[in-house]
Every structure is written in structure tokens, then in C-alpha cells.
């Protein structure tokens, strides 16, 4: 039997296949399955992967909540469990709410006031997390691991948290005498025991930090609970960097003068993606005398809008070119309304990053109405930000008719009449404050491109 031809590694994924794989997380799914295989080393890898797919739990939360005594980790763990319908696992639940194989042995250590061995804790945790509810719904591990040895034992059992949150706090004695009188000492923790636990925690934490540094976030618990929980939720919704293939397909929306062209040029220069301005693409087609250009030319010459079908045909042809498929693209000027967005979607040209630029009306007018062009050199100037260097050049500057205030207002009216519907259509978009330094804007856009999208809908059963 002839061998199947190998795919040329230089050829990119076909657009529908690549988009389908990215949208449904197939690359990430394959990476997760490979990680599980390497961790568990099953005798039958195929059967193991089938069972892994049946579990359908790659999005289930796996979170460790750590911190010194009274840092609020129990409150946070219980809130996370309620929010995600996950299972809380702590010292208390393992010893007093579960019936596990080694529960009685652990209780015996507790009754003798002896330290429960790390191996025993690890066995209890492993048994509890292997139950169906933890597998399906995910788990919040409160107060574990307590030290480096426990962390290594959990890892050797295939227990890897996706997020580790460490809470730190400063203790303050209440100033109100009435509150002081109401304070009572916890039954199970004397002052000496709290001091001992604090000392033990701070001695062990640096080692735990080192082990989980790539998935760990430190949160200050000395702030309003609403702020703490907001930071917690934002962190657990983040996705960690993946080795899965990613081809940038970026859309920029914004009013005239908001800096889309500059940001697109910066992104294209740094990451070698293809910079496509729809208006410029139409002009190039006309200048190159292509068949589509000949159809577009009458509309360009008369200043009338080019029909959507012609724009989409030209755009689809460009986005299917080898450089766009291989390196990705950043597109501005299309779609201008939801109908065009639906057409782009139907053509399977789906963006994976969308940005809306916001700029106040006064700033737009200041940027555009004062622009001027030197008809001799083609150089562009601005009355405020980049004035002409000599009186001679200043005298011959000309204003583009589209930069007159009445024409700017018309363009803005068209933009704002469609933008709300487009924002609803692209619900996972990022919003950019365009009224600041261009390189600050670029850094924000860059961070949104290179980081995975937040998981806003962690599955809860």
C-alpha cells in the first residue's frame, strides 16, 4: 500500500480548518491530552485519551487558595465554590466531612496532637480529588499544599492546579474598646499556636512560591472583600500561555483620527502580520488595473460607496493570500456595519482579536481639522502637533476636503450610527482609550494579542 503523502510543512492550514481548530480549542485540547499522557503514562494511551474526552473537564476549575491564618482564604475558597459550583477540599472537610480510606488514621494523629505526615495528607487529597464530583465540577484546594514536600507529592500524583492564589495580610488590633471586649480566643488556636502556624507558613511559603511561580498570584487581603473577590475572579478567568498555534487575525474599529492606522502599522512592523486597510486595498486594485479594480473604479471616481459584494470579494481574495494565511493580518475599514460583519463571518474570515478605539469628539476635531498636506513634497503637517518648519511651506499647505469640519461630522455620524450594533456583534472585544500616548496604546494592544483570551464562562455543572 502506498504511503499517504506528507503535508508540506511550509503550507499553512486551510482557512476553514485553522479557524475551526482555533475557535473550538482543538490545539489546546491536544496539548492537554499530551500533558495528561506524560503525567500518567497509561499502558493503553488510546483508551486513556478516550476516557479523558468523555470526562469533558478541561475547563473545570483547579485552584489552590493559600495564606497564613486569618488571611481570609476560607471565605474566598467558599465563594469560589459557590460561584463555580466546585468542590471545596480543606483540612476540615478531609478530616470531618469525608469518609476516606485513611481518614481514621489522620484523625488519630490529630487526637494525639501529632503532626499529620505529608504523605498521609497527599493520599487523602489524591483520593478525594479522584472522586467523580471533583473530576466533573473541579476543585478548590484550601490551605494545601502546606510545604514543598506536599507540593511534590501532589504533582507526582498528577495533581496540578491551574491557578494558585496566595493571600497576605497585616494584623491590626481594633481601636474600638467595645470591639476589643467582644473578641474571644478561638477554641482550637491559642496565641502560641497561631504564632507557630505563622512561623511555619512563612518558612515554607518561598519553596511553594518557587514551585507554582508560573500559575501563582499574590493578593493583598487588607482591602474591601469586594475588591479581593474581584481580583480573584479576574485571575482564575485568565488562561496561561499555550504552545498551541496562533495566527493573529485582528480587527480595528474606531472613529476617524483615532490612530487605527498608526497602531496597525506598529503591530505589522513588530509581528510581521499583514496590514490591510480596506480603503487602501480598493485604491490599489484600481491602480493595478485588475478585473475587480475595473469594477470598483467607477465608484471610487464618483465618491460613491463600493457595493459590499465587490469589497468582500476583494477582501476575501487578499485574506486568502499566502502571507495572510501564514503570518496573520490586521484589518481596518471593514466591516462598517453588522451586515458586513456577518458577510465576513460567512466567508470564514473570523477575527480572533477585536479592538474598539474610543476618542472624544473634541480630540477628533483637533486631530483632523488641523491636518494639512504639502502638495510639493506630499509631507503631512498639523497646525498644533507638527507645524510646517518654514513660512514658505506653511503658505503652500492644503487641506484635504474630507478634513473639513462638516465632512468630519458626516463621517462621525456614519460611524456612530453603526458602532453600538458592532460592539454587540463582537462581544469579546477589547476597548482602547485612544486619547493617550500612541506607545502606551500599542503596549496595551500588544498585551491583549500575545495573552490568551480570558475564560469568561468557566463551565459550572
matplotlib code that plots the C-alpha trace (Angstrom):
import matplotlib.pyplot as plt

x = [0.0, 1.4, 2.2, -0.1, 1.6, 3.0, 1.7, 4.3, 5.2, 5.6, 2.0, -0.4, -3.6, -6.5, -8.5, -11.6, -9.6, -7.3, -10.2, -12.3, -9.4, -8.7, -12.3, -13.0, -9.7, -8.6, -4.9, -5.3, -7.2, -4.4, -1.9, -3.9, -4.2, -0.5, 0.2, -2.1, -0.4, 3.1, 1.9, 0.0, 1.9, -1.0, -0.5, -3.2, -2.8, -5.8, -8.2, -6.9, -7.5, -11.0, -11.8, -10.2, -12.5, -15.6, -14.8, -15.0, -13.5, -10.6, -12.4, -13.2, -11.5, -8.4, -7.4, -5.2, -6.0, -3.1, -2.4, -1.5, -4.1, -7.0, -6.0, -9.5, -8.6, -11.6, -14.0, -12.5, -12.5, -16.2, -17.1, -15.2, -17.0, -20.4, -19.5, -18.3, -20.2, -16.8, -15.8, -14.0, -11.3, -9.6, -8.2, -11.7, -13.5, -10.9, -10.9, -14.6, -16.8, -15.3, -15.1, -11.8, -9.6, -7.1, -9.4, -9.3, -5.5, -5.3, -7.7, -5.6, -2.6, -4.9, -6.2, -2.6, -1.7, 0.8, 1.6, -0.1, 2.6, 2.8, 2.4, -0.9, -2.3, -1.2, -3.0, -6.2, -6.1, -5.4, -8.3, -10.7, -9.8, -10.2, -13.9, -16.4, -17.7, -14.2, -13.3, -16.5, -17.1, -13.5, -12.0, -10.8, -7.9, -7.8, -4.6, -2.8, 0.0, 1.5, 5.1, 7.4, 7.2, 3.4, 3.6, 6.0, 3.8, 0.7, 2.5, 3.7, 0.1, -0.9, -2.5, -1.5, -3.5, -4.2, -4.3, -2.6, -3.7, -1.8, -3.3, -1.2, -2.4, -1.3, -2.9, -4.4, -5.8, -9.2, -9.3, -12.9, -12.9, -16.3, -15.0, -12.0, -14.3, -16.2, -13.1, -12.7, -9.9, -10.6, -11.1, -8.7, -6.0, -4.2, -1.9, 1.1, -0.4, -1.2, 2.4, 3.7, 1.5, 2.5, 6.2, 5.7, 3.8, 6.4, 9.2, 7.5, 6.0, 9.1, 9.5, 5.9, 6.2, 9.1, 7.2, 4.0, 5.5, 4.1, 0.5, 0.6, -0.8, -0.3, -3.3, -3.4, -6.3, -6.2, -8.8, -12.6, -13.8, -15.5, -12.1, -10.4, -13.1, -12.9, -9.1, -9.7, -12.3, -10.2, -7.2, -9.0, -10.5, -7.1, -5.7, -2.0, 0.2, -0.1, 2.2, -0.8, -0.5, -2.0, -2.3, -3.3, -6.5, -7.1, -9.9, -9.6, -12.7, -12.6, -13.7, -11.7, -8.5, -8.4, -5.0, -6.0, -3.6, -0.6, -1.3, -1.9, 1.5, 3.2, 1.7, 2.6, 6.1, 6.8, 5.0, 5.2, 1.5, -0.1, -1.5, -4.7, -6.7, -9.8, -9.9, -6.3, -6.9, -9.7, -7.4, -4.6, -7.0, -7.9, -4.3, -3.2, -6.0, -7.2, -10.6, -12.1, -10.3, -12.1, -15.5, -14.5, -13.1, -16.5, -17.5, -14.1, -14.1, -17.7, -17.1, -20.0, -19.7, -18.4, -21.0, -20.5, -20.2, -17.2, -15.5, -15.9, -14.7, -11.6, -11.0, -11.5, -9.0, -6.5, -7.0, -6.7, -3.2, -0.3, 1.2, -2.1, -2.6, 0.9, 1.6, -1.9, -3.4, -4.6, -7.7, -9.3, -12.0, -14.2, -16.7, -18.5, -21.8, -23.2, -24.4, -20.8, -19.6, -22.0, -20.7, -17.1, -18.1, -19.9, -16.8, -15.0, -12.7, -13.3, -11.0, -9.6, -8.9, -11.1, -10.4, -12.7, -10.8, -12.6, -11.8, -13.7, -15.3, -13.1, -10.0, -11.2, -11.8, -8.5, -6.6, -8.3, -9.4, -5.9, -4.2, -2.5, -0.5, 2.4, 1.4, 5.1, 6.6, 3.5, 4.5, 1.7, 1.7, -0.5, -1.1, -0.6, 1.3, 3.6, 3.6, 5.4, 9.1, 9.2, 6.8, 7.3, 6.0, 3.2, 2.0, 1.5, -0.2, -3.6, -6.4, -8.0, -11.7, -12.5, -10.8, -13.2, -15.4, -18.7, -17.3, -15.7, -19.1, -20.7, -18.2, -18.7, -22.4, -22.0, -19.5, -21.6, -24.8, -23.3, -20.8, -23.2, -24.5, -20.9, -19.9, -22.8, -21.8, -18.2, -18.9, -15.3, -13.7, -11.2, -11.7, -8.9, -8.6, -7.2, -6.7, -3.2, 0.4, 0.5, 3.1, 1.0, -1.8, 0.5, 1.6, -2.0, -2.9, 0.2, -0.6, -4.1, -2.7, 0.0, -2.0, -4.8, -8.4, -9.9, -12.2, -15.3, -17.6, -15.8, -18.1, -20.2, -22.4]
y = [0.0, 3.4, 5.7, 8.8, 11.9, 14.1, 17.6, 20.3, 21.9, 25.2, 25.3, 26.8, 25.3, 25.9, 28.9, 26.9, 24.2, 26.6, 28.8, 25.8, 24.4, 27.7, 28.6, 25.2, 25.0, 21.8, 22.7, 23.3, 20.1, 18.1, 19.8, 19.0, 15.4, 15.1, 16.6, 14.0, 11.2, 12.3, 12.7, 9.4, 7.2, 4.8, 1.4, 2.0, 5.6, 5.4, 4.2, 6.8, 9.6, 8.3, 8.4, 11.9, 13.2, 11.6, 13.4, 16.7, 18.6, 20.6, 23.8, 22.7, 24.9, 23.6, 26.2, 26.3, 29.0, 29.6, 32.1, 32.5, 32.1, 34.6, 35.8, 35.1, 32.1, 30.1, 32.9, 33.1, 29.3, 29.1, 31.9, 30.3, 27.0, 28.7, 30.8, 27.8, 25.0, 23.4, 21.2, 22.6, 20.5, 21.6, 20.3, 20.4, 18.6, 15.9, 15.1, 15.6, 15.6, 12.8, 9.1, 8.2, 5.1, 6.9, 9.3, 7.5, 7.3, 11.0, 11.7, 9.5, 11.8, 14.8, 13.4, 12.7, 16.3, 15.0, 16.5, 14.6, 13.3, 14.9, 11.6, 11.0, 14.4, 13.8, 10.4, 11.9, 14.7, 12.4, 10.1, 13.0, 14.7, 11.4, 11.2, 11.9, 15.2, 16.7, 15.5, 16.8, 20.0, 21.0, 21.7, 24.4, 23.2, 25.4, 25.5, 22.9, 22.3, 23.4, 22.8, 21.8, 18.1, 18.1, 20.0, 17.4, 14.6, 16.1, 16.7, 13.1, 12.1, 14.1, 17.0, 20.3, 23.4, 25.9, 28.8, 29.3, 32.3, 33.4, 35.9, 38.1, 40.5, 42.7, 42.2, 45.3, 45.4, 47.1, 50.6, 50.5, 49.3, 47.7, 45.6, 44.6, 43.4, 41.2, 39.4, 35.8, 33.4, 30.6, 27.3, 25.4, 28.0, 29.7, 32.7, 30.4, 28.1, 31.0, 32.2, 28.8, 28.4, 31.8, 31.0, 27.6, 29.3, 31.9, 29.4, 27.1, 29.7, 30.6, 27.0, 26.7, 30.0, 28.7, 25.5, 27.3, 30.6, 30.4, 29.9, 31.9, 35.3, 37.1, 39.1, 41.7, 40.7, 44.0, 45.6, 45.5, 42.0, 43.1, 44.2, 40.9, 38.8, 40.9, 40.2, 36.6, 36.2, 38.1, 35.8, 32.5, 33.5, 34.1, 31.4, 30.7, 30.9, 27.9, 26.3, 25.9, 27.5, 31.0, 33.1, 36.7, 37.9, 41.4, 43.9, 47.6, 49.8, 53.4, 56.9, 58.9, 60.2, 57.6, 56.3, 52.9, 53.2, 54.0, 51.1, 48.7, 49.8, 49.2, 45.8, 44.8, 46.0, 44.2, 40.9, 40.7, 40.4, 41.9, 45.4, 45.7, 49.0, 48.3, 51.8, 51.5, 48.0, 49.3, 52.1, 49.6, 47.3, 50.3, 51.3, 47.8, 47.6, 44.2, 42.9, 43.7, 47.1, 47.9, 47.2, 49.3, 52.3, 54.0, 54.0, 55.4, 58.1, 59.2, 59.1, 56.6, 53.6, 50.4, 47.6, 45.1, 42.2, 43.7, 44.8, 41.3, 39.6, 41.7, 41.3, 37.6, 37.2, 39.3, 37.5, 34.1, 35.1, 33.0, 35.8, 36.4, 32.7, 32.2, 35.4, 36.7, 40.1, 43.3, 44.8, 48.3, 49.9, 46.8, 45.8, 49.1, 47.6, 44.3, 43.2, 43.4, 41.7, 38.8, 38.6, 38.4, 35.7, 33.7, 33.9, 32.3, 35.3, 35.4, 37.7, 36.3, 39.8, 42.8, 46.3, 49.4, 52.7, 55.4, 59.1, 62.2, 64.4, 67.4, 65.4, 64.0, 67.5, 68.8, 65.9, 66.0, 69.6, 71.0, 68.5, 69.9, 68.5, 69.9, 69.5, 69.7, 67.0, 65.2, 65.7, 65.9, 68.5, 69.5, 73.1, 72.2, 68.9, 69.2, 72.7, 73.4, 74.2, 77.4, 80.2, 79.2, 75.6, 77.0, 79.2, 76.3, 73.8, 72.5, 70.8, 67.6, 68.2, 65.2, 67.0, 70.0, 70.0, 69.4, 66.4, 65.0, 65.3, 63.3, 60.6, 60.5, 60.3, 57.2, 55.6, 56.2, 55.0, 51.5, 51.1, 50.0, 47.2, 46.2, 46.2, 43.8, 41.7, 41.4, 40.8, 39.6, 42.8, 45.0, 48.7, 51.2, 54.7, 56.3, 59.7, 59.0, 58.4, 56.1, 53.9, 53.4, 52.3, 50.0, 48.3, 47.7, 46.3, 44.1, 42.6, 41.7, 40.0, 37.9, 36.7, 34.2, 35.5, 35.3, 32.4, 34.4, 31.3, 28.7, 25.7, 25.0, 22.0]
z = [0.0, -1.0, 1.9, 2.4, 1.1, 3.9, 4.1, 3.1, 6.5, 4.6, 3.7, 6.2, 7.5, 5.1, 6.4, 7.4, 9.2, 11.0, 12.1, 13.2, 15.3, 17.0, 17.7, 19.3, 21.1, 19.3, 19.6, 23.3, 23.7, 22.0, 24.3, 27.4, 26.3, 25.7, 29.1, 30.8, 28.9, 30.0, 33.6, 34.0, 31.4, 30.9, 29.4, 26.9, 25.6, 23.2, 25.8, 28.3, 25.8, 25.0, 28.7, 29.0, 26.3, 27.9, 31.2, 29.4, 32.3, 30.8, 31.8, 35.3, 37.9, 39.7, 42.2, 45.3, 47.9, 50.3, 53.0, 56.7, 59.5, 59.3, 55.9, 54.5, 52.4, 53.7, 52.8, 49.3, 48.8, 49.8, 47.5, 44.6, 45.2, 45.2, 42.1, 40.0, 41.7, 42.5, 45.4, 48.4, 49.9, 53.1, 56.4, 57.9, 55.0, 54.8, 58.5, 59.4, 56.3, 54.2, 54.7, 53.0, 53.4, 55.7, 57.4, 60.7, 60.6, 60.1, 62.9, 65.3, 64.7, 65.4, 68.6, 69.8, 69.0, 66.5, 63.1, 60.3, 57.9, 54.4, 52.7, 54.6, 53.6, 50.0, 49.9, 51.4, 48.8, 45.9, 46.9, 47.3, 44.0, 42.2, 43.0, 40.2, 41.6, 41.8, 38.3, 36.7, 38.7, 39.5, 43.0, 45.3, 47.4, 50.6, 52.6, 50.5, 49.8, 53.1, 52.1, 49.3, 50.1, 49.9, 46.6, 45.1, 46.3, 44.8, 41.5, 41.4, 41.7, 38.7, 40.7, 39.0, 39.9, 37.1, 39.5, 42.9, 44.9, 48.0, 50.4, 52.6, 55.3, 58.2, 61.5, 63.3, 66.8, 66.8, 68.1, 69.4, 73.1, 72.6, 69.8, 71.9, 74.7, 72.3, 71.0, 72.0, 71.5, 69.0, 70.8, 68.7, 68.3, 71.1, 70.6, 70.8, 68.2, 65.8, 66.1, 65.4, 62.3, 61.1, 61.5, 59.8, 56.9, 56.3, 56.4, 53.8, 51.5, 49.5, 48.4, 47.4, 45.5, 43.5, 42.5, 41.4, 40.3, 36.8, 38.0, 41.2, 42.1, 45.4, 46.7, 49.5, 51.8, 53.6, 51.4, 51.0, 50.3, 47.1, 45.7, 46.8, 45.2, 42.0, 41.8, 42.5, 39.7, 37.2, 37.9, 37.8, 34.4, 32.9, 30.6, 30.7, 27.7, 25.4, 22.9, 20.6, 17.1, 17.0, 13.8, 14.6, 12.9, 14.2, 13.6, 14.5, 14.8, 15.6, 14.5, 12.0, 13.7, 16.5, 15.4, 13.9, 11.0, 13.3, 15.6, 12.7, 11.3, 14.6, 15.1, 11.5, 11.9, 15.1, 14.5, 10.7, 10.3, 7.1, 7.5, 5.4, 5.2, 3.2, 1.6, 0.5, -0.8, -3.1, -4.4, -5.1, -7.0, -9.2, -9.7, -10.6, -13.3, -12.0, -13.1, -9.7, -9.8, -13.1, -11.4, -8.4, -10.3, -11.2, -7.5, -6.4, -9.1, -8.2, -4.4, -4.0, -1.6, -3.2, -3.1, -0.3, -2.7, -4.5, -1.3, 0.2, -2.9, -3.0, 0.7, 0.7, -2.1, -0.1, 3.2, 1.5, 0.1, 1.4, 3.5, 5.4, 6.0, 7.2, 9.2, 10.1, 9.4, 11.0, 9.2, 9.5, 7.5, 7.2, 8.4, 8.8, 9.9, 11.3, 7.8, 6.6, 9.8, 9.1, 5.5, 6.7, 9.2, 6.5, 4.4, 7.3, 7.8, 11.6, 13.7, 17.0, 18.4, 18.0, 19.3, 19.6, 19.8, 21.8, 21.3, 22.4, 19.8, 20.6, 20.2, 16.9, 15.6, 16.9, 15.2, 11.8, 11.1, 11.6, 9.2, 6.1, 3.2, 1.2, -2.4, -3.5, -1.2, -0.1, 3.5, 6.1, 8.9, 11.8, 12.9, 16.6, 16.8, 13.8, 12.2, 8.9, 9.5, 7.3, 6.3, 2.6, 3.3, 5.5, 2.7, 0.2, 2.5, 1.5, 3.4, 2.2, 1.7, 3.9, 6.8, 6.8, 9.9, 8.1, 6.3, 9.6, 11.2, 8.4, 8.7, 12.5, 12.1, 9.9, 12.3, 15.4, 13.8, 13.4, 16.2, 19.0, 16.9, 16.0, 19.7, 20.4, 17.4, 18.7, 22.4, 23.2, 22.0, 23.8, 24.3, 23.8, 25.2, 22.1, 23.8, 25.2, 24.1, 21.0, 22.5, 25.7, 23.4, 21.5, 24.7, 25.7, 22.3, 22.3, 25.7, 24.5, 21.4, 23.0, 26.0, 25.7, 25.9, 29.4, 30.1, 30.9, 31.1, 33.2, 33.0, 36.1, 36.3]

ax = plt.figure().add_subplot(projection="3d")
ax.plot(x, y, z, "-o")
ax.set_aspect("equal")
plt.show()
